[in-house]
Amino acid sequence: MSGVFRLSIPKLTPPKIPDGEVVDLEDIHRKRMEKDLSELQGLINSHFEQRKKDEEELERLRVRIEKRKAERAEQTRIRQEKEKQRMTQERVRTRSNVMSSNHVLKNVFTERKIFQNITGYQHMVCVSIF
């Protein structure tokens, strides 16, 4: 028989009862019930111990997730503050450059006007702003 598995069942032998003794079936039943009860209590206890461990692990995970969320929120807030400062500095720099350019142009036009008044001629004055 290839491919067929045979299930081997161990042969159970009943307990030997000495001749002439009375077998107390109630006692056997009571001992069996006590044994079953103790096994059941052991299973219940192990179940609740495992459940307690699982709940503790779950709580640690929740705490870790909340901590990570708080860290990410703080990082985002700091990043936004830095971006806001950078934008403010950029605006100040741009405003300063515009004001400087306006001042230079004002000086050029003032010099040009003075030059035109002195010479009486209107001609272009080339100015390089660099």
Secondary structure by P-SEA (a helix, b strand, c coil): cccbbbbbbcccccccccccccccaaaaaaaaaaaaaaaaaaaaaaaaaaaaaaaaaaaaaaaaaaaaaaaaaaaaaaaaaaaaaaaaaaaaaaaaaaaaaaaaaaaaaaaaaaaaaaacbbbbbbbbcc
